Amino acid sequence: MFSKRFKWSLESNRFARLIEEKKRSGARILDLTESNPTRAGFDYPAEEILGALAQAPSMLYEPAPRGLPVARESVAGYYSERGYSVDPERVHLTASTSEAYSFLFKLLADHGQSVLVPQPSYPLFEFLAALEGVELRPYELHYVHPAGWRIDFDSIEKAVESNTRAIILVSPNNPTGSFTKLREVGQLNEVCARHDLALIADEVFGDYGFGDDENRAGSLVSNDSVLTFVMSGFSKVLALPQMKLGWIVTNGPAGLRDQAVERLDFIADTFLSVAAPVQHSAPAWMRLRRSIQAQILSRIQDNLDWLRDATDDSPLRLLSAEGGWYATLELPRQFTEEEWALALLEKDDVLAHPGYFFDFQREAFLVLSLLPRSETFCEGGERILARVEQV
Ligand SMILES: Cc1ncc(COP(=O)(O)O)c(C=O)c1O
């Protein structure tokens, strides 16, 4: 009855079952996986956010495949404030970055063709690709302590096949927090040109860098050497995932770029998925981003500073990160990361992601969200330390 694309078990896993049991028994779980910003105690200007939705033009239905000019101009304005020139005619609005991925897979790949994805990285790729009939081929990010993560270009060369259509970059990456470097962009452009591949840059965490570094590539919206798609959206830029607004900025050699834009128009026109009130609210919401981002960055910095101090001189190693919403801890290898994560949940009521959720290449890592309130984060962190020091 059902399509073969759907290949997942709907049974709940051991973590989900254990969490349910814990909740039934009334346990207070310290959730260090919480990455929903709307549940993390930030002070959103609710009146301004909700007030912006009540605008008279939203009563008119104006189907526009790329999205309404007012919203696309505010996206272009966001880049212009960061020093990039973006033509609003090359912006396509989507309901989310996830939907942007699905549009790009429809645009670039036939059933069974592949795209390259970084490893470790965002776990949703598996589902986003499989639901479009697209294969994923991983390339590796290598970690050297304390210098950080870099792209393993040999693994890119090994992963590319004749039916590969694109390379996905996540900058900064989830969960490693690593930015693409300037010199890596040159190499990526060369590989893409040689193998006729598009570059897809997921920059949802782009505003959450820790300090400045001139080696970082910045946004790829100006990358015109190869066909390039940059994605982002309000779920991270404004920490408003419930408002459902993402976008794609297309760039590249003019002929190819324009063909891509026309085809994206066609795909977007089939769905017309972004609500008018959301589009009309975009300029007002965009103006709130600095105050919302400042709160998030300050929380992230506090949690990270605490974690750095707490893990110094401990059996835990905090991996170097340059940005994003996550921290990665390396644990002693006498247990697997699944055993560590289950023990923490079972015995200490602490929920943390084991590294294999993100396809870390070796054991044993835990990934923590840096968004939880600092009391929760520190209490959870202390319990992790105590558990590791006990064994
Ligand atoms: C790297 C990355 N890309 C995309 C998304 C999804 O964003 P959206 O809510 O816009 O679909 C996330 C969500 O956590 C993410 O971590």
The ligand as an SDF file (V2000), in Angstrom:
LIG
                    3D

 16 16  0  0  0  0  0  0  0  0999 V2000
   21.4690   22.6990   10.2910 C   0  0  0  0  0  0  0  0  0  0  0  0
   19.9820   22.8800   10.2700 C   0  0  0  0  0  0  0  0  0  0  0  0
   19.3680   23.1550    9.1150 N   0  0  0  0  0  0  0  0  0  0  0  0
   18.0370   23.3200    9.0510 C   0  0  0  0  0  0  0  0  0  0  0  0
   17.2570   23.2030   10.1780 C   0  0  0  0  0  0  0  0  0  0  0  0
   15.7660   23.3140   10.0520 C   0  0  0  0  0  0  0  0  0  0  0  0
   15.3240   24.5840   10.0730 O   0  0  0  0  0  0  0  0  0  0  0  0
   13.7880   24.8930    9.7780 P   0  0  0  0  0  0  0  0  0  0  0  0
   13.1100   24.9470   11.1060 O   0  0  0  0  0  0  0  0  0  0  0  0
   13.8350   26.2050    9.0870 O   0  0  0  0  0  0  0  0  0  0  0  0
   13.2680   23.7970    8.9100 O   0  0  0  0  0  0  0  0  0  0  0  0
   17.8530   22.9280   11.4120 C   0  0  0  0  0  0  0  0  0  0  0  0
   17.0340   22.7840   12.6290 C   0  0  0  0  0  0  0  0  0  0  0  0
   17.5160   22.5530   13.7110 O   0  0  0  0  0  0  0  0  0  0  0  0
   19.2560   22.7390   11.4530 C   0  0  0  0  0  0  0  0  0  0  0  0
   19.8770   22.4300   12.6000 O   0  0  0  0  0  0  0  0  0  0  0  0
  1  2  1  0
  2  3  1  0
  2 15  2  0
  3  4  2  0
  4  5  1  0
  5  6  1  0
  5 12  2  0
  6  7  1  0
  7  8  1  0
  8  9  2  0
  8 10  1  0
  8 11  1  0
 12 13  1  0
 12 15  1  0
 13 14  2  0
 15 16  1  0
M  END
$$$$
